[in-house]
Amino acid sequence: MSDDHAGLVAAIGEVIPEAAWQRCYVHFLRNALDHLPRKHGDDCLQELRWLYDRRDLTEAKADLAAWLSKWSARYPQLTTWVEETIEYTLTFRLPRQHHKHLKSTNMLERLNEEIRRRTYVVRIFPNSQSWLRLVRALAVETNENWMEANRYINMDDLRQHKKLALRQAA
């Protein structure tokens, strides 16, 4: 999950070729503003945002087709751009209960803010290893909170989803 930074996308594909990359839908919607006139219709973007609340890819694509036909006459530049680029935001590879948290980079941005906050408090580290220890400890703590609290990622659901996907593939 990231924004559409070409270097980052290429690095993910090179270093972790089996990883599924998804573009953050928040960044996608912000980029959509570049393809609208200054006084754009909020209804158009609101309806585009609603596509991400669909249950599965089939439902999202059906609603996307309806959205494209509704807005293509009024905003042709936007609808052409959306049609070309939205595929990377509609992956739906994870269980439905995870879509809310894993369709944007909010979790990662929150972790980065916490690292900034905690390192700012210390200000001067005696060496790079001490800084690295603090960042690792924060990453481990955050990972444990995400896994144990089941607030963000329920590993049992992911395991069940993977088993179902393997059965369907066979």
C-alpha positions in Angstrom: 0.0 0.0 0.0 1.5 3.3 -1.1 1.0 6.4 -3.1 1.8 6.2 -6.9 5.5 6.9 -6.5 7.1 5.2 -9.6 10.4 4.5 -7.8 8.7 2.9 -4.8 6.4 0.8 -7.0 9.4 -0.4 -9.0 11.4 -1.2 -5.8 8.6 -3.2 -4.3 8.3 -5.2 -7.5 12.0 -5.8 -7.6 12.6 -6.6 -3.9 9.4 -8.4 -3.1 8.1 -9.7 -6.4 5.4 -11.8 -4.8 3.9 -8.8 -3.0 0.6 -7.4 -4.2 0.9 -3.6 -4.5 -2.1 -1.4 -4.1 -2.4 2.3 -4.5 -3.8 4.3 -1.6 -7.3 5.4 -2.4 -6.9 8.6 -0.5 -3.9 9.6 -2.6 -5.9 8.5 -5.7 -8.8 10.8 -4.8 -6.5 13.7 -4.2 -4.9 13.2 -7.6 -8.4 13.1 -9.1 -8.7 16.8 -8.2 -5.9 17.6 -10.7 -8.3 16.5 -13.5 -11.2 18.6 -12.5 -11.9 22.3 -13.0 -11.4 24.5 -9.9 -15.2 24.6 -9.3 -15.8 20.9 -9.6 -18.8 19.0 -8.5 -18.4 17.5 -5.1 -21.1 14.9 -6.0 -18.8 13.5 -8.7 -15.9 12.8 -6.2 -18.2 11.6 -3.5 -19.7 9.0 -5.8 -16.2 8.0 -6.8 -15.3 7.6 -3.1 -18.3 5.4 -2.5 -16.8 2.8 -5.0 -14.4 1.8 -2.2 -17.2 0.7 0.1 -18.3 -2.2 -2.2 -18.2 -5.8 -1.2 -16.1 -7.2 -4.0 -14.4 -6.3 -7.3 -17.4 -7.3 -9.5 -19.7 -4.9 -7.6 -17.1 -2.1 -7.7 -16.5 -2.5 -11.4 -20.3 -2.4 -12.1 -20.6 0.8 -10.1 -17.5 2.2 -11.8 -19.1 1.7 -15.2 -22.3 3.5 -14.0 -20.1 6.3 -12.6 -18.2 6.7 -15.8 -21.3 6.8 -18.0 -22.9 9.4 -15.6 -19.9 11.8 -15.5 -18.0 11.3 -18.8 -19.9 14.0 -20.6 -19.3 16.6 -17.9 -15.8 15.7 -16.8 -14.1 13.8 -19.7 -10.6 14.4 -18.6 -11.3 13.0 -15.1 -13.2 10.0 -16.3 -10.5 9.1 -18.8 -7.8 9.3 -16.1 -9.9 7.3 -13.6 -10.6 4.6 -16.2 -6.8 4.3 -16.9 -5.6 4.3 -13.3 -8.3 3.1 -10.9 -7.4 -0.6 -11.3 -4.5 -0.3 -8.9 -6.8 0.9 -6.1 -9.4 -1.8 -6.5 -7.5 -4.9 -5.5 -9.9 -6.5 -3.0 -7.5 -9.3 -2.3 -8.1 -9.3 1.5 -11.1 -10.2 3.6 -13.9 -7.5 3.6 -13.3 -6.6 7.3 -9.7 -5.5 6.4 -10.7 -3.2 3.5 -11.4 -0.2 5.8 -7.9 -0.2 7.2 -5.9 -1.4 4.3 -7.2 0.7 1.4 -5.2 3.7 2.5 -1.8 4.4 4.0 -3.3 5.8 7.2 -1.7 3.1 9.3 1.7 3.7 7.9 1.4 7.4 8.2 0.4 7.1 11.8 3.4 4.9 12.5 5.7 7.5 10.8 4.1 10.3 12.9 4.8 8.3 16.1 8.4 7.7 15.1 8.8 11.4 14.4 7.2 12.3 17.7 9.3 9.9 19.8 12.6 10.7 18.1 11.9 14.5 18.4 11.7 14.0 22.2 15.2 12.5 22.4 16.6 15.0 19.8 20.2 14.0 20.0 21.1 10.3 19.8 24.6 9.2 21.0 24.9 7.0 17.8 22.9 5.6 14.9 22.5 2.3 16.7 20.6 4.0 19.6 18.2 5.7 17.1 17.7 2.3 15.3 16.9 0.6 18.6 14.2 3.1 19.4 12.6 2.8 15.9 12.7 -1.0 16.0 11.1 -1.0 19.4 8.3 1.3 18.1 7.8 -0.9 15.1 7.6 -4.1 17.2 5.2 -2.4 19.7 3.0 -1.2 16.8 3.0 -4.6 15.2 2.0 -6.3 18.4 -0.8 -3.8 18.9 -2.1 -4.4 15.4 -2.0 -8.1 15.8 -3.2 -8.6 19.4 -5.9 -6.0 19.5 -7.4 -7.2 16.2 -8.4 -3.6 15.7 -6.6 -3.4 12.4 -5.5 -6.9 11.2 -7.2 -10.1 12.4 -4.7 -12.8 11.5 -7.3 -15.6 11.9 -9.4 -13.9 9.2 -6.4 -13.6 6.9 -5.5 -17.3 7.4 -9.1 -18.3 6.7 -9.2 -16.1 3.6 -5.9 -17.6 2.3 -7.3 -21.2 2.8 -10.4 -20.3 0.8 -8.3 -18.6 -2.0 -6.1 -21.7 -2.2 -9.2 -24.0 -2.5 -10.7 -21.9 -5.2 -7.4 -21.8 -7.2 -7.2 -25.6 -7.1 
